[in-house]
């Protein structure tokens, strides 16, 4: 087969779904036989080993392979133990991959998705690009920094040196596929709670600036970076952002315009919110080969999000 074999870990999440759709026409997807047991480390390690063996066997029929780590259960509020389990899972996966002759013998790529907000949490303002030193302020941010270090070390020690790596630092993702059972994602919560005539709780000052990146746009830019690394192998650490900052106040006004009624808001600044900088702007200084994918304007992305959440609400009820 002429297409690469691509394994998306976290294929059911917001980024994973967008990647699956964005890569569908150019990759052959590898799928897990069963969900991963993130809360059971011994079982998780066994699952990853079995999956790597299956992945390597299928990779024999492809010119190259790719693994996208858009997985894990860690968040800003996760305990240290959960973050350490996720780190251990990534380290184990990278070791197992390196033991598969079929993967070592052909070009491969591993992409790791991280959060700009977590990695640059201590920045006090101004423009942040790849030259800006990371400054995590939370256990989650420090865990993401260590995961990036694991990835770069894996590339440096890879047998045969045919592994490319992409450390993708993503700004605040939003989209139409946020899991219904997860109370995360500010834009999704505003849409869901406003549709249900519920109060939206905001835990940061209304002048806080965030860079909101539509998940399909993120997938398109990631695909472009992955294609570039296929042609120019190496290690790439890059920021992926909409490169337009929006205040929470402006965000609420946009929702009011799209939904024809203003969200009902209660503000209460919490200690956790202070771990992130209030007015940081993100921009990449590393151009990618080829035309730049279109960035969806925020009002258009919010309209798509609201339409999807309205449909989900009508189908499932409150």
C-alpha positions as CSV (number, residue, x, y, z in Angstrom):
1,X,0.0,0.0,0.0
2,X,1.3,3.5,-0.9
3,X,-0.4,5.2,2.1
4,X,1.2,5.3,5.5
5,X,-0.3,3.4,8.4
6,X,-1.5,5.7,11.1
7,X,-2.4,4.9,14.7
8,X,-4.3,7.6,16.6
9,X,-4.2,7.0,20.3
10,X,-7.2,8.9,21.7
11,X,-9.2,8.6,18.5
12,X,-12.4,9.1,20.4
13,X,-11.4,12.5,21.8
14,X,-11.9,16.0,20.4
15,X,-8.5,16.1,18.7
16,X,-8.4,12.4,17.9
17,X,-11.7,12.6,16.0
18,X,-10.6,15.6,14.1
19,X,-7.3,13.9,13.2
20,X,-9.2,10.8,12.1
21,X,-11.4,12.8,9.8
22,X,-8.6,15.0,8.5
23,X,-6.2,12.1,7.7
24,X,-8.8,9.7,6.4
25,X,-8.1,10.4,2.7
26,X,-4.3,10.1,3.0
27,X,-3.7,7.4,5.6
28,X,-4.7,3.8,6.4
29,X,-5.9,3.8,10.0
30,X,-4.9,1.3,12.6
31,X,-7.6,0.6,15.2
32,X,-7.4,-0.9,18.6
33,X,-9.2,-4.1,19.4
34,X,-10.5,-2.7,22.7
35,X,-10.4,0.5,24.8
36,X,-7.2,1.1,26.8
37,X,-7.3,0.6,30.6
38,X,-5.7,3.8,31.7
39,X,-6.6,3.2,35.4
40,X,-4.9,-0.2,35.4
41,X,-1.2,0.2,34.6
42,X,-0.3,-3.5,34.3
43,X,-3.2,-4.2,32.0
44,X,-2.5,-1.0,30.0
45,X,1.1,-2.1,29.5
46,X,0.0,-5.5,28.2
47,X,-2.5,-3.9,25.9
48,X,0.1,-1.5,24.5
49,X,2.5,-4.3,23.9
50,X,-0.1,-6.4,22.0
51,X,-1.2,-3.4,20.0
52,X,2.3,-2.5,19.0
53,X,2.9,-6.0,17.8
54,X,-0.3,-5.9,15.7
55,X,0.7,-2.4,14.5
56,X,4.1,-3.5,13.4
57,X,2.7,-6.5,11.6
58,X,0.3,-4.3,9.6
59,X,3.1,-1.7,9.0
60,X,4.9,-4.3,6.8
61,X,2.5,-3.5,4.0
62,X,3.1,0.3,4.1
63,X,6.0,2.5,3.1
64,X,6.0,4.3,6.5
65,X,4.1,4.5,9.8
66,X,2.8,7.2,12.1
67,X,1.6,7.3,15.7
68,X,-0.4,10.2,17.0
69,X,-0.6,10.5,20.8
70,X,-3.8,12.5,21.4
71,X,-4.6,10.3,24.4
72,X,-4.4,10.2,28.1
73,X,-6.7,11.2,31.0
74,X,-4.6,13.9,32.5
75,X,-6.0,17.4,32.9
76,X,-5.2,20.6,34.9
77,X,-7.0,19.1,37.9
78,X,-5.5,15.6,37.7
79,X,-3.6,14.3,40.7
80,X,0.1,13.7,40.4
81,X,-0.4,9.9,40.4
82,X,-2.6,10.0,37.3
83,X,-0.1,12.2,35.5
84,X,2.8,9.8,36.4
85,X,0.8,6.9,35.1
86,X,0.3,8.7,31.8
87,X,4.0,9.5,31.5
88,X,4.9,5.8,32.3
89,X,2.5,4.7,29.6
90,X,4.1,6.9,27.0
91,X,7.6,5.8,28.0
92,X,6.6,2.2,27.8
93,X,5.0,2.7,24.4
94,X,8.1,4.3,23.0
95,X,10.3,1.5,24.3
96,X,8.0,-1.2,22.8
97,X,7.9,0.6,19.4
98,X,11.7,0.6,19.3
99,X,11.7,-3.2,19.8
100,X,9.6,-3.9,16.6
101,X,12.0,-4.6,13.7
102,X,9.2,-3.8,11.2
103,X,8.9,-0.3,12.6
104,X,12.7,0.3,12.9
105,X,13.3,-0.8,9.3
106,X,11.0,1.8,7.8
107,X,10.5,5.5,8.3
108,X,8.2,6.4,11.2
109,X,6.8,9.4,13.0
110,X,5.4,10.0,16.5
111,X,3.3,13.0,17.2
112,X,2.7,14.2,20.7
113,X,-0.1,16.7,21.4
114,X,0.5,19.1,24.3
115,X,-1.1,22.3,25.6
116,X,0.4,25.8,25.1
117,X,-1.5,27.0,28.1
118,X,0.0,24.3,30.3
119,X,3.6,24.7,28.9
120,X,3.7,28.5,29.0
121,X,1.6,29.0,32.1
122,X,4.1,31.4,33.8
123,X,4.5,33.8,30.8
124,X,3.3,37.2,31.9
125,X,2.2,38.6,28.6
126,X,3.3,39.5,25.1
127,X,3.9,37.2,22.1
128,X,4.9,33.6,22.7
129,X,6.6,31.6,19.9
130,X,8.9,28.5,19.7
131,X,11.9,30.6,21.0
132,X,10.1,31.4,24.2
133,X,11.2,29.2,27.1
134,X,8.5,27.0,28.5
135,X,7.3,28.0,32.0
136,X,4.8,25.5,33.4
137,X,3.2,26.3,36.7
138,X,1.1,23.2,37.3
139,X,1.7,19.5,37.8
140,X,0.0,19.0,34.4
141,X,2.2,21.5,32.7
142,X,5.4,19.9,34.1
143,X,4.1,16.4,33.1
144,X,3.6,17.6,29.5
145,X,7.1,19.1,29.5
146,X,8.5,15.7,30.6
147,X,6.5,13.9,27.9
148,X,8.1,16.1,25.3
149,X,11.5,15.3,26.7
150,X,10.7,11.6,26.5
151,X,9.7,12.0,22.8
152,X,12.8,13.9,21.8
153,X,15.0,11.4,23.7
154,X,13.3,8.5,21.9
155,X,14.1,10.1,18.5
156,X,17.8,10.6,19.6
157,X,18.2,7.0,20.7
158,X,16.0,5.3,18.0
159,X,17.7,2.3,16.3
160,X,18.7,3.3,12.8
161,X,17.7,7.0,13.3
162,X,14.6,6.7,11.0
163,X,12.2,8.2,13.5
164,X,10.8,11.7,13.1
165,X,9.0,13.3,16.0
166,X,6.5,16.2,16.2
167,X,5.9,17.9,19.6
168,X,2.7,19.8,18.8
169,X,1.9,22.6,21.2
170,X,-1.8,23.3,20.7
171,X,-3.7,26.4,21.9
172,X,-7.2,26.0,23.4
173,X,-9.0,23.5,21.3
174,X,-12.8,23.6,20.7
175,X,-15.1,21.7,18.3
176,X,-18.2,19.7,17.8
177,X,-17.0,16.4,19.2
178,X,-16.4,17.2,22.8
179,X,-17.4,14.1,24.9
180,X,-20.9,14.5,26.3
181,X,-19.9,13.2,29.7
182,X,-16.9,15.5,30.2
183,X,-17.5,18.9,31.9
184,X,-14.5,20.5,30.1
185,X,-14.0,22.9,27.3
186,X,-15.2,26.5,28.0
187,X,-16.9,27.0,24.6
188,X,-18.7,23.6,24.8
189,X,-19.9,24.4,28.3
190,X,-21.2,27.8,27.3
191,X,-23.1,26.2,24.4
192,X,-24.5,23.3,26.5
193,X,-25.6,25.3,29.5
194,X,-27.1,28.2,27.5
195,X,-29.2,25.7,25.4
196,X,-30.5,24.3,28.7
197,X,-31.1,27.7,30.2
198,X,-28.5,27.0,32.9
199,X,-26.0,29.4,34.4
200,X,-22.4,29.3,33.0
201,X,-19.7,29.5,35.6
202,X,-16.6,31.4,34.6
203,X,-13.6,31.0,36.8
204,X,-11.2,33.5,35.2
205,X,-11.4,37.3,34.8
206,X,-13.5,38.4,31.9
207,X,-10.5,40.2,30.3
208,X,-8.5,36.9,30.1
209,X,-7.3,36.3,26.6
210,X,-7.2,32.9,25.1
211,X,-6.4,31.6,21.6
212,X,-9.2,29.3,20.5
213,X,-8.3,26.8,17.8
214,X,-11.1,24.9,15.9
215,X,-10.2,21.2,16.1
216,X,-10.6,20.5,12.3
217,X,-8.2,23.4,11.7
218,X,-5.7,21.9,14.2
219,X,-5.9,18.6,12.3
220,X,-5.3,20.2,9.0
221,X,-2.2,22.0,10.3
222,X,-0.9,18.8,12.0
223,X,-1.4,16.9,8.7
224,X,0.7,19.5,6.9
225,X,3.5,19.2,9.5
226,X,3.4,15.4,9.4
227,X,3.6,15.5,5.6
228,X,6.6,17.9,5.8
229,X,8.4,15.5,8.2
230,X,7.8,12.7,5.8
231,X,9.7,14.7,3.2
232,X,12.2,16.3,5.6
233,X,12.7,13.8,8.5
234,X,13.7,15.2,11.9
235,X,12.4,16.6,15.1
236,X,9.9,19.5,15.1
237,X,8.6,21.4,18.1
238,X,6.0,23.8,17.0
239,X,3.1,25.9,18.2
240,X,-0.3,25.4,16.5
241,X,-2.7,28.2,17.2
242,X,-5.4,30.3,15.6
243,X,-3.0,33.2,16.3
244,X,-5.9,35.4,17.4
245,X,-6.5,36.1,21.0
246,X,-10.1,36.6,22.3
247,X,-11.2,37.8,25.7
248,X,-13.8,35.9,27.7
249,X,-16.0,38.9,27.5
250,X,-15.8,39.0,23.7
251,X,-16.4,35.2,23.6
252,X,-19.6,35.6,25.6
253,X,-20.8,38.4,23.3
254,X,-20.2,36.2,20.3
255,X,-22.2,33.4,21.8
256,X,-25.0,35.9,22.5
257,X,-25.1,36.9,18.9
258,X,-25.0,33.3,17.5
259,X,-27.6,32.0,20.0
260,X,-29.8,35.1,19.9
261,X,-29.7,35.4,23.7
262,X,-26.8,36.2,26.1
263,X,-25.4,33.4,28.3
264,X,-26.3,33.7,31.9
265,X,-23.0,34.0,33.7
266,X,-21.7,33.8,37.2
267,X,-18.0,34.7,37.6
268,X,-15.8,33.5,40.4
269,X,-12.0,33.5,40.0
270,X,-10.5,30.3,41.5
271,X,-7.0,29.6,42.5
272,X,-6.4,27.1,39.7
273,X,-7.2,29.7,37.1
274,X,-4.3,31.9,38.4
275,X,-1.8,29.2,37.3
276,X,-2.3,30.3,33.7
277,X,-1.2,33.7,32.2
278,X,-4.1,36.0,31.4
279,X,-3.0,37.8,28.3
280,X,-0.5,35.6,26.3
281,X,-0.6,35.6,22.5
282,X,0.7,32.6,20.5
283,X,2.3,32.6,17.1
284,X,4.5,30.1,15.3
285,X,7.7,31.4,13.7
286,X,8.2,28.0,11.8
287,X,6.5,28.1,8.4
288,X,5.3,24.8,7.0
289,X,5.7,23.7,3.4
290,X,2.8,24.3,1.1
291,X,-0.3,26.5,1.3
292,X,-1.4,27.5,4.8
293,X,-4.7,25.7,5.7
294,X,-7.6,28.0,6.2
295,X,-8.3,29.1,9.8
296,X,-12.0,29.1,10.7
297,X,-13.2,32.4,12.1
298,X,-14.3,32.1,15.7
299,X,-18.0,33.1,15.0
300,X,-18.2,30.4,12.3
301,X,-16.7,27.8,14.6
302,X,-19.0,28.8,17.4
303,X,-22.0,28.5,15.0
304,X,-20.9,25.0,14.1
305,X,-20.5,24.1,17.8
306,X,-23.9,25.5,18.8
307,X,-25.6,23.6,15.9
308,X,-24.0,20.3,16.9
309,X,-24.8,20.8,20.6
310,X,-28.4,21.8,19.7
311,X,-28.8,18.6,17.7
312,X,-27.3,16.5,20.5
313,X,-29.7,18.2,23.0
314,X,-32.7,17.5,20.8
315,X,-31.8,13.9,20.3
316,X,-30.9,13.1,23.9
317,X,-32.9,15.6,25.8
318,X,-31.7,17.5,28.9
